[in-house]
Amino acid sequence: MNILKTALRTAAAAAIIAGTTVTAYAAEVTLTMHQFLPPQANVPRDILDVWAKKIEEESNGRIAVEHYASMSLGGKPPELIGQLEDGIADIVWTVAGYTPGRFPQAEVFELPFMMSDAEATSRAYWEYAEANMMDKDYAPFHPIALWVHGPGLIHSKEPILSPTDLNGVKLRAPTRVTNKMFSEMGATPVGMPVPAVPEALSKGVIDATVIPWEVTGALKVPELVHNHTTFPGASLYTTAFIFAMNKEKYESLPDDLKAVIDNNSGADVSAWAGKTMQAADEPSYELAKSLGNNIIELSADQIQAWKDAAASQETDWVEEMNGKGFDGQALLDQAKALIKKDSM
């Protein structure tokens, strides 16, 4: 592991020389932040960098945050949680489902048609994690914020209007839950982190992908496919994210700097991140429209056909959770109740 850390720290130095943005403060504490998207993508630019700047300012320059985008510290996206726990990175932003089975309780928010508003659902996700996950699933690190993206949809080479249109379609889905759902609808799920989507589409490895609008612009998806299946007033799925800090690094901070981190963590920050991410859907939607792409807006009856096809996913998930020693139905009911409460 020491050899690996040395190699990754060398990569970090190279990234700085290559122009990675770092703060100019003469800081007492420097935190490395690692994530998988390019720096110009919405989440790094509008959420992670904004958060980092706030930390630096509120600490009066005593904390500096070095942002390493596009896995520039080395490794692959599914390794981010391991890098966080090993101290290779001090802070990471990642997809909970990149480590399948590691965070089963978080999957409840990824079930089909669970949410439509990312702000309310992200606040619910944090509250749910406080009740169920902080001293278990998320105990090995220090969560800063937990959120979901806006309504997920399908981007495809050929038009997709009904679940039967998925038969034989090679489709990238982001999580274990969505892979299972699309497989049972007849698609052939192909697992990969989101940065791999453009090449996979261009080479024909996949015929379609399910991602929110907000990231399609950075990935140039509207230039690679010309059909976008939307679910007005509903969300086919969403993805649970983790933004967290290495526990030992957090605990090593003096109390006043811990307070800076704490004041920029929790339910409000989670809700802000979800809201910000969903707000970024509109520009990418407008881009696809401007290219003359086929924006398919499903009717209420058509959406109901998708809901019917996905109905077994909740029951299956509850049974799986029961098998893992959880009360699956109680977790599902709690998540729905929190989303409802936070949507009011």
TORKOL-4160 file (C-alpha; in steps of 0.2 Angstrom, whole numbers, padded with zeros to 4 digits, m for minus):
344
<pt num="1" X="0000" Y="0000" Z="0000"/>
<pt num="2" X="0015" Y="0012" Z="0003"/>
<pt num="3" X="0021" Y="0009" Z="m0014"/>
<pt num="4" X="0004" Y="0013" Z="m0021"/>
<pt num="5" X="0002" Y="0029" Z="m0011"/>
<pt num="6" X="0019" Y="0034" Z="m0017"/>
<pt num="7" X="0014" Y="0031" Z="m0035"/>
<pt num="8" X="m0002" Y="0041" Z="m0033"/>
<pt num="9" X="0006" Y="0055" Z="m0024"/>
<pt num="10" X="0018" Y="0056" Z="m0038"/>
<pt num="11" X="0004" Y="0057" Z="m0050"/>
<pt num="12" X="m0004" Y="0071" Z="m0039"/>
<pt num="13" X="0012" Y="0081" Z="m0041"/>
<pt num="14" X="0012" Y="0078" Z="m0060"/>
<pt num="15" X="m0006" Y="0084" Z="m0061"/>
<pt num="16" X="m0001" Y="0100" Z="m0052"/>
<pt num="17" X="0013" Y="0103" Z="m0064"/>
<pt num="18" X="0001" Y="0100" Z="m0078"/>
<pt num="19" X="m0011" Y="0113" Z="m0072"/>
<pt num="20" X="m0023" Y="0106" Z="m0059"/>
<pt num="21" X="m0031" Y="0120" Z="m0050"/>
<pt num="22" X="m0025" Y="0122" Z="m0032"/>
<pt num="23" X="m0027" Y="0136" Z="m0020"/>
<pt num="24" X="m0013" Y="0149" Z="m0017"/>
<pt num="25" X="m0016" Y="0150" Z="0001"/>
<pt num="26" X="m0001" Y="0146" Z="0013"/>
<pt num="27" X="m0013" Y="0134" Z="0022"/>
<pt num="28" X="m0010" Y="0124" Z="0039"/>
<pt num="29" X="m0020" Y="0110" Z="0031"/>
<pt num="30" X="m0021" Y="0104" Z="0013"/>
<pt num="31" X="m0035" Y="0092" Z="0008"/>
<pt num="32" X="m0034" Y="0082" Z="m0008"/>
<pt num="33" X="m0051" Y="0080" Z="m0016"/>
<pt num="34" X="m0053" Y="0067" Z="m0029"/>
<pt num="35" X="m0067" Y="0063" Z="m0041"/>
<pt num="36" X="m0071" Y="0055" Z="m0058"/>
<pt num="37" X="m0078" Y="0069" Z="m0069"/>
<pt num="38" X="m0068" Y="0082" Z="m0079"/>
<pt num="39" X="m0067" Y="0099" Z="m0070"/>
<pt num="40" X="m0078" Y="0108" Z="m0082"/>
<pt num="41" X="m0093" Y="0096" Z="m0079"/>
<pt num="42" X="m0107" Y="0103" Z="m0068"/>
<pt num="43" X="m0104" Y="0094" Z="m0052"/>
<pt num="44" X="m0086" Y="0098" Z="m0051"/>
<pt num="45" X="m0088" Y="0116" Z="m0056"/>
<pt num="46" X="m0105" Y="0121" Z="m0048"/>
<pt num="47" X="m0104" Y="0110" Z="m0032"/>
<pt num="48" X="m0087" Y="0103" Z="m0027"/>
<pt num="49" X="m0077" Y="0119" Z="m0032"/>
<pt num="50" X="m0090" Y="0130" Z="m0024"/>
<pt num="51" X="m0089" Y="0120" Z="m0008"/>
<pt num="52" X="m0070" Y="0120" Z="m0008"/>
<pt num="53" X="m0069" Y="0139" Z="m0010"/>
<pt num="54" X="m0081" Y="0141" Z="0005"/>
<pt num="55" X="m0071" Y="0130" Z="0016"/>
<pt num="56" X="m0055" Y="0140" Z="0011"/>
<pt num="57" X="m0064" Y="0156" Z="0014"/>
<pt num="58" X="m0072" Y="0152" Z="0031"/>
<pt num="59" X="m0056" Y="0144" Z="0037"/>
<pt num="60" X="m0047" Y="0161" Z="0033"/>
<pt num="61" X="m0035" Y="0152" Z="0022"/>
<pt num="62" X="m0030" Y="0139" Z="0035"/>
<pt num="63" X="m0038" Y="0125" Z="0025"/>
<pt num="64" X="m0033" Y="0123" Z="0006"/>
<pt num="65" X="m0042" Y="0111" Z="m0005"/>
<pt num="66" X="m0033" Y="0103" Z="m0020"/>
<pt num="67" X="m0046" Y="0097" Z="m0033"/>
<pt num="68" X="m0040" Y="0082" Z="m0043"/>
<pt num="69" X="m0053" Y="0079" Z="m0057"/>
<pt num="70" X="m0055" Y="0065" Z="m0070"/>
<pt num="71" X="m0046" Y="0052" Z="m0058"/>
<pt num="72" X="m0030" Y="0062" Z="m0060"/>
<pt num="73" X="m0023" Y="0054" Z="m0043"/>
<pt num="74" X="m0024" Y="0037" Z="m0052"/>
<pt num="75" X="m0035" Y="0022" Z="m0051"/>
<pt num="76" X="m0053" Y="0020" Z="m0058"/>
<pt num="77" X="m0070" Y="0027" Z="m0051"/>
<pt num="78" X="m0075" Y="0011" Z="m0042"/>
<pt num="79" X="m0058" Y="0013" Z="m0032"/>
<pt num="80" X="m0063" Y="0030" Z="m0025"/>
<pt num="81" X="m0070" Y="0024" Z="m0008"/>
<pt num="82" X="m0055" Y="0013" Z="m0005"/>
<pt num="83" X="m0044" Y="0028" Z="m0009"/>
<pt num="84" X="m0053" Y="0038" Z="0004"/>
<pt num="85" X="m0052" Y="0024" Z="0017"/>
<pt num="86" X="m0033" Y="0022" Z="0014"/>
<pt num="87" X="m0030" Y="0040" Z="0015"/>
<pt num="88" X="m0024" Y="0041" Z="m0003"/>
<pt num="89" X="m0037" Y="0055" Z="m0005"/>
<pt num="90" X="m0043" Y="0066" Z="0009"/>
<pt num="91" X="m0060" Y="0069" Z="0001"/>
<pt num="92" X="m0069" Y="0060" Z="m0013"/>
<pt num="93" X="m0086" Y="0062" Z="m0022"/>
<pt num="94" X="m0092" Y="0045" Z="m0030"/>
<pt num="95" X="m0107" Y="0035" Z="m0034"/>
<pt num="96" X="m0112" Y="0023" Z="m0020"/>
<pt num="97" X="m0116" Y="0010" Z="m0033"/>
<pt num="98" X="m0099" Y="0010" Z="m0040"/>
<pt num="99" X="m0095" Y="m0003" Z="m0026"/>
<pt num="100" X="m0110" Y="m0015" Z="m0029"/>
<pt num="101" X="m0117" Y="m0022" Z="m0013"/>
<pt num="102" X="m0106" Y="m0011" Z="m0002"/>
<pt num="103" X="m0120" Y="0001" Z="0003"/>
<pt num="104" X="m0136" Y="m0009" Z="0001"/>
<pt num="105" X="m0147" Y="0003" Z="0011"/>
<pt num="106" X="m0143" Y="0018" Z="0000"/>
<pt num="107" X="m0151" Y="0008" Z="m0015"/>
<pt num="108" X="m0168" Y="0012" Z="m0009"/>
<pt num="109" X="m0167" Y="0030" Z="m0017"/>
<pt num="110" X="m0162" Y="0022" Z="m0033"/>
<pt num="111" X="m0178" Y="0011" Z="m0035"/>
<pt num="112" X="m0189" Y="0016" Z="m0050"/>
<pt num="113" X="m0200" Y="0031" Z="m0048"/>
<pt num="114" X="m0195" Y="0034" Z="m0030"/>
<pt num="115" X="m0192" Y="0053" Z="m0033"/>
<pt num="116" X="m0195" Y="0068" Z="m0045"/>
<pt num="117" X="m0186" Y="0082" Z="m0035"/>
<pt num="118" X="m0168" Y="0080" Z="m0031"/>
<pt num="119" X="m0168" Y="0093" Z="m0017"/>
<pt num="120" X="m0181" Y="0085" Z="m0007"/>
<pt num="121" X="m0174" Y="0067" Z="m0010"/>
<pt num="122" X="m0156" Y="0073" Z="m0006"/>
<pt num="123" X="m0162" Y="0080" Z="0011"/>
<pt num="124" X="m0172" Y="0064" Z="0014"/>
<pt num="125" X="m0156" Y="0053" Z="0009"/>
<pt num="126" X="m0146" Y="0062" Z="0023"/>
<pt num="127" X="m0159" Y="0060" Z="0036"/>
<pt num="128" X="m0161" Y="0042" Z="0031"/>
<pt num="129" X="m0143" Y="0039" Z="0032"/>
<pt num="130" X="m0142" Y="0048" Z="0049"/>
<pt num="131" X="m0155" Y="0035" Z="0055"/>
<pt num="132" X="m0148" Y="0020" Z="0047"/>
<pt num="133" X="m0131" Y="0021" Z="0040"/>
<pt num="134" X="m0119" Y="0033" Z="0048"/>
<pt num="135" X="m0113" Y="0020" Z="0062"/>
<pt num="136" X="m0114" Y="0006" Z="0050"/>
<pt num="137" X="m0112" Y="0007" Z="0031"/>
<pt num="138" X="m0104" Y="0025" Z="0031"/>
<pt num="139" X="m0094" Y="0022" Z="0048"/>
<pt num="140" X="m0077" Y="0020" Z="0039"/>
<pt num="141" X="m0077" Y="0038" Z="0033"/>
<pt num="142" X="m0084" Y="0055" Z="0038"/>
<pt num="143" X="m0099" Y="0059" Z="0026"/>
<pt num="144" X="m0100" Y="0078" Z="0021"/>
<pt num="145" X="m0115" Y="0077" Z="0010"/>
<pt num="146" X="m0126" Y="0064" Z="0002"/>
<pt num="147" X="m0137" Y="0068" Z="m0013"/>
<pt num="148" X="m0146" Y="0062" Z="m0029"/>
<pt num="149" X="m0147" Y="0069" Z="m0046"/>
<pt num="150" X="m0162" Y="0075" Z="m0055"/>
<pt num="151" X="m0174" Y="0063" Z="m0065"/>
<pt num="152" X="m0165" Y="0050" Z="m0074"/>
<pt num="153" X="m0170" Y="0046" Z="m0092"/>
<pt num="154" X="m0165" Y="0036" Z="m0108"/>
<pt num="155" X="m0153" Y="0042" Z="m0122"/>
<pt num="156" X="m0153" Y="0031" Z="m0136"/>
<pt num="157" X="m0148" Y="0028" Z="m0155"/>
<pt num="158" X="m0166" Y="0022" Z="m0159"/>
<pt num="159" X="m0182" Y="0029" Z="m0151"/>
<pt num="160" X="m0188" Y="0020" Z="m0135"/>
<pt num="161" X="m0206" Y="0023" Z="m0130"/>
<pt num="162" X="m0211" Y="0007" Z="m0121"/>
<pt num="163" X="m0202" Y="m0006" Z="m0110"/>
<pt num="164" X="m0203" Y="m0018" Z="m0125"/>
<pt num="165" X="m0192" Y="m0007" Z="m0135"/>
<pt num="166" X="m0178" Y="m0011" Z="m0124"/>
<pt num="167" X="m0177" Y="m0029" Z="m0130"/>
<pt num="168" X="m0159" Y="m0033" Z="m0136"/>
<pt num="169" X="m0153" Y="m0015" Z="m0133"/>
<pt num="170" X="m0136" Y="m0014" Z="m0126"/>
<pt num="171" X="m0138" Y="m0001" Z="m0112"/>
<pt num="172" X="m0127" Y="0007" Z="m0099"/>
<pt num="173" X="m0135" Y="0009" Z="m0082"/>
<pt num="174" X="m0127" Y="0016" Z="m0067"/>
<pt num="175" X="m0131" Y="0005" Z="m0052"/>
<pt num="176" X="m0135" Y="m0013" Z="m0047"/>
<pt num="177" X="m0153" Y="m0008" Z="m0045"/>
<pt num="178" X="m0155" Y="m0001" Z="m0062"/>
<pt num="179" X="m0145" Y="m0015" Z="m0071"/>
<pt num="180" X="m0157" Y="m0027" Z="m0063"/>
<pt num="181" X="m0173" Y="m0017" Z="m0069"/>
<pt num="182" X="m0167" Y="m0015" Z="m0087"/>
<pt num="183" X="m0161" Y="m0033" Z="m0088"/>
<pt num="184" X="m0179" Y="m0039" Z="m0083"/>
<pt num="185" X="m0186" Y="m0027" Z="m0096"/>
<pt num="186" X="m0176" Y="m0035" Z="m0110"/>
<pt num="187" X="m0161" Y="m0024" Z="m0111"/>
<pt num="188" X="m0143" Y="m0030" Z="m0110"/>
<pt num="189" X="m0135" Y="m0020" Z="m0097"/>
<pt num="190" X="m0117" Y="m0015" Z="m0099"/>
<pt num="191" X="m0109" Y="m0009" Z="m0083"/>
<pt num="192" X="m0096" Y="0006" Z="m0084"/>
<pt num="193" X="m0093" Y="0022" Z="m0075"/>
<pt num="194" X="m0100" Y="0037" Z="m0083"/>
<pt num="195" X="m0084" Y="0044" Z="m0091"/>
<pt num="196" X="m0083" Y="0028" Z="m0102"/>
<pt num="197" X="m0100" Y="0032" Z="m0110"/>
<pt num="198" X="m0095" Y="0043" Z="m0125"/>
<pt num="199" X="m0082" Y="0030" Z="m0131"/>
<pt num="200" X="m0094" Y="0016" Z="m0128"/>
<pt num="201" X="m0107" Y="0025" Z="m0138"/>
<pt num="202" X="m0096" Y="0030" Z="m0152"/>
<pt num="203" X="m0089" Y="0012" Z="m0154"/>
<pt num="204" X="m0106" Y="0003" Z="m0153"/>
<pt num="205" X="m0102" Y="m0005" Z="m0137"/>
<pt num="206" X="m0118" Y="0001" Z="m0131"/>
<pt num="207" X="m0134" Y="0007" Z="m0140"/>
<pt num="208" X="m0141" Y="0018" Z="m0126"/>
<pt num="209" X="m0137" Y="0025" Z="m0109"/>
<pt num="210" X="m0147" Y="0031" Z="m0094"/>
<pt num="211" X="m0140" Y="0047" Z="m0086"/>
<pt num="212" X="m0148" Y="0063" Z="m0081"/>
<pt num="213" X="m0148" Y="0078" Z="m0093"/>
<pt num="214" X="m0135" Y="0088" Z="m0083"/>
<pt num="215" X="m0120" Y="0077" Z="m0087"/>
<pt num="216" X="m0125" Y="0074" Z="m0106"/>
<pt num="217" X="m0117" Y="0090" Z="m0111"/>
<pt num="218" X="m0100" Y="0087" Z="m0104"/>
<pt num="219" X="m0100" Y="0069" Z="m0111"/>
<pt num="220" X="m0107" Y="0076" Z="m0128"/>
<pt num="221" X="m0120" Y="0063" Z="m0128"/>
<pt num="222" X="m0133" Y="0073" Z="m0138"/>
<pt num="223" X="m0120" Y="0073" Z="m0152"/>
<pt num="224" X="m0118" Y="0054" Z="m0151"/>
<pt num="225" X="m0137" Y="0049" Z="m0150"/>
<pt num="226" X="m0152" Y="0058" Z="m0156"/>
<pt num="227" X="m0166" Y="0051" Z="m0146"/>
<pt num="228" X="m0170" Y="0056" Z="m0128"/>
<pt num="229" X="m0185" Y="0047" Z="m0118"/>
<pt num="230" X="m0191" Y="0058" Z="m0105"/>
<pt num="231" X="m0204" Y="0055" Z="m0091"/>
<pt num="232" X="m0213" Y="0071" Z="m0087"/>
<pt num="233" X="m0218" Y="0073" Z="m0069"/>
<pt num="234" X="m0209" Y="0057" Z="m0065"/>
<pt num="235" X="m0191" Y="0050" Z="m0063"/>
<pt num="236" X="m0187" Y="0033" Z="m0070"/>
<pt num="237" X="m0173" Y="0032" Z="m0058"/>
<pt num="238" X="m0159" Y="0042" Z="m0049"/>
<pt num="239" X="m0142" Y="0038" Z="m0042"/>
<pt num="240" X="m0136" Y="0040" Z="m0024"/>
<pt num="241" X="m0119" Y="0049" Z="m0022"/>
<pt num="242" X="m0107" Y="0050" Z="m0008"/>
<pt num="243" X="m0096" Y="0066" Z="m0004"/>
<pt num="244" X="m0085" Y="0061" Z="0011"/>
<pt num="245" X="m0069" Y="0064" Z="0020"/>
<pt num="246" X="m0056" Y="0052" Z="0027"/>
<pt num="247" X="m0061" Y="0049" Z="0045"/>
<pt num="248" X="m0043" Y="0050" Z="0052"/>
<pt num="249" X="m0040" Y="0066" Z="0042"/>
<pt num="250" X="m0056" Y="0074" Z="0049"/>
<pt num="251" X="m0052" Y="0069" Z="0067"/>
<pt num="252" X="m0034" Y="0076" Z="0066"/>
<pt num="253" X="m0041" Y="0094" Z="0063"/>
<pt num="254" X="m0042" Y="0106" Z="0077"/>
<pt num="255" X="m0059" Y="0109" Z="0084"/>
<pt num="256" X="m0061" Y="0126" Z="0075"/>
<pt num="257" X="m0057" Y="0118" Z="0058"/>
<pt num="258" X="m0068" Y="0103" Z="0061"/>
<pt num="259" X="m0082" Y="0116" Z="0064"/>
<pt num="260" X="m0079" Y="0124" Z="0047"/>
<pt num="261" X="m0081" Y="0106" Z="0039"/>
<pt num="262" X="m0096" Y="0103" Z="0050"/>
<pt num="263" X="m0104" Y="0120" Z="0045"/>
<pt num="264" X="m0103" Y="0115" Z="0027"/>
<pt num="265" X="m0110" Y="0097" Z="0029"/>
<pt num="266" X="m0126" Y="0089" Z="0032"/>
<pt num="267" X="m0144" Y="0090" Z="0026"/>
<pt num="268" X="m0144" Y="0107" Z="0020"/>
<pt num="269" X="m0128" Y="0105" Z="0010"/>
<pt num="270" X="m0135" Y="0088" Z="0003"/>
<pt num="271" X="m0151" Y="0097" Z="m0002"/>
<pt num="272" X="m0142" Y="0111" Z="m0010"/>
<pt num="273" X="m0131" Y="0099" Z="m0020"/>
<pt num="274" X="m0146" Y="0089" Z="m0026"/>
<pt num="275" X="m0155" Y="0106" Z="m0031"/>
<pt num="276" X="m0140" Y="0112" Z="m0040"/>
<pt num="277" X="m0137" Y="0096" Z="m0050"/>
<pt num="278" X="m0155" Y="0095" Z="m0055"/>
<pt num="279" X="m0155" Y="0114" Z="m0060"/>
<pt num="280" X="m0141" Y="0109" Z="m0072"/>
<pt num="281" X="m0153" Y="0098" Z="m0082"/>
<pt num="282" X="m0160" Y="0112" Z="m0092"/>
<pt num="283" X="m0145" Y="0118" Z="m0102"/>
<pt num="284" X="m0141" Y="0101" Z="m0108"/>
<pt num="285" X="m0159" Y="0098" Z="m0112"/>
<pt num="286" X="m0159" Y="0114" Z="m0122"/>
<pt num="287" X="m0143" Y="0109" Z="m0131"/>
<pt num="288" X="m0151" Y="0093" Z="m0137"/>
<pt num="289" X="m0166" Y="0102" Z="m0143"/>
<pt num="290" X="m0155" Y="0115" Z="m0152"/>
<pt num="291" X="m0146" Y="0100" Z="m0161"/>
<pt num="292" X="m0164" Y="0095" Z="m0168"/>
<pt num="293" X="m0164" Y="0079" Z="m0158"/>
<pt num="294" X="m0179" Y="0069" Z="m0155"/>
<pt num="295" X="m0186" Y="0073" Z="m0137"/>
<pt num="296" X="m0199" Y="0060" Z="m0133"/>
<pt num="297" X="m0211" Y="0066" Z="m0119"/>
<pt num="298" X="m0220" Y="0050" Z="m0113"/>
<pt num="299" X="m0239" Y="0052" Z="m0109"/>
<pt num="300" X="m0246" Y="0048" Z="m0092"/>
<pt num="301" X="m0252" Y="0031" Z="m0100"/>
<pt num="302" X="m0235" Y="0027" Z="m0107"/>
<pt num="303" X="m0227" Y="0031" Z="m0090"/>
<pt num="304" X="m0239" Y="0020" Z="m0082"/>
<pt num="305" X="m0233" Y="0006" Z="m0093"/>
<pt num="306" X="m0215" Y="0008" Z="m0087"/>
<pt num="307" X="m0221" Y="0009" Z="m0069"/>
<pt num="308" X="m0230" Y="m0007" Z="m0071"/>
<pt num="309" X="m0215" Y="m0015" Z="m0079"/>
<pt num="310" X="m0204" Y="m0009" Z="m0065"/>
<pt num="311" X="m0216" Y="m0013" Z="m0051"/>
<pt num="312" X="m0208" Y="m0029" Z="m0045"/>
<pt num="313" X="m0192" Y="m0020" Z="m0041"/>
<pt num="314" X="m0198" Y="m0014" Z="m0024"/>
<pt num="315" X="m0204" Y="m0031" Z="m0019"/>
<pt num="316" X="m0187" Y="m0039" Z="m0024"/>
<pt num="317" X="m0177" Y="m0026" Z="m0015"/>
<pt num="318" X="m0187" Y="m0028" Z="0001"/>
<pt num="319" X="m0184" Y="m0047" Z="0000"/>
<pt num="320" X="m0165" Y="m0044" Z="m0003"/>
<pt num="321" X="m0164" Y="m0032" Z="0011"/>
<pt num="322" X="m0173" Y="m0045" Z="0023"/>
<pt num="323" X="m0160" Y="m0058" Z="0017"/>
<pt num="324" X="m0146" Y="m0046" Z="0023"/>
<pt num="325" X="m0153" Y="m0044" Z="0040"/>
<pt num="326" X="m0163" Y="m0028" Z="0037"/>
<pt num="327" X="m0181" Y="m0024" Z="0038"/>
<pt num="328" X="m0183" Y="m0020" Z="0020"/>
<pt num="329" X="m0201" Y="m0014" Z="0020"/>
<pt num="330" X="m0197" Y="m0003" Z="0035"/>
<pt num="331" X="m0183" Y="0005" Z="0026"/>
<pt num="332" X="m0193" Y="0008" Z="0010"/>
<pt num="333" X="m0208" Y="0015" Z="0020"/>
<pt num="334" X="m0196" Y="0027" Z="0029"/>
<pt num="335" X="m0187" Y="0033" Z="0013"/>
<pt num="336" X="m0204" Y="0037" Z="0005"/>
<pt num="337" X="m0210" Y="0046" Z="0021"/>
<pt num="338" X="m0195" Y="0056" Z="0022"/>
<pt num="339" X="m0196" Y="0061" Z="0003"/>
<pt num="340" X="m0214" Y="0066" Z="0006"/>
<pt num="341" X="m0210" Y="0076" Z="0021"/>
<pt num="342" X="m0196" Y="0085" Z="0013"/>
<pt num="343" X="m0206" Y="0089" Z="m0003"/>
<pt num="344" X="m0219" Y="0099" Z="0007"/>
